[in-house]
């Protein structure tokens, strides 16, 4: 069966009603590269952090009115410099359609519009082919591999991808 063409995804600021999306994204498959599923308490805490984010913004990725994933950017320190970091997740039924790459390009523009930092970074696991592909398709540049502790107590090898936000 051929899939019907989809409209373009859009970013909607994270809201109180988006907790169900966090729950839907909390499967073993969706969190395999992030240390595994979180407890309900951890999800509630994450939701509260998303709602209270002062430096950055979380978004629901919407497609034809349906929540299909999440993406955001937030301030972090990387190699002695304050930068934006981004991360995303798209529900399994919507993966492989370019939704994450489109959302990543949109979040680049959101981060650029703040004028706050010169770079936006993404740190997917080196063995997470799909997320590394999103970075490539969204125009990020590979800057090398690094070890990260995320979540606390879980070490992973990640690629550092970034986008220069100072230009067009």
Secondary structure by P-SEA (a helix, b strand, c coil): cccccccbbbbccccccaaaaaaaaccccccccccccccaaaaaaaaaaaaacccbbbbbbccccccccccbbbbbbcccbbbbbbbbcccccccccaaaaaaaaaaaaaaaaaccccbbbbbccccaaaaaaaaaaacccccbbbbbcccccbbbbbbbbbbbcccc
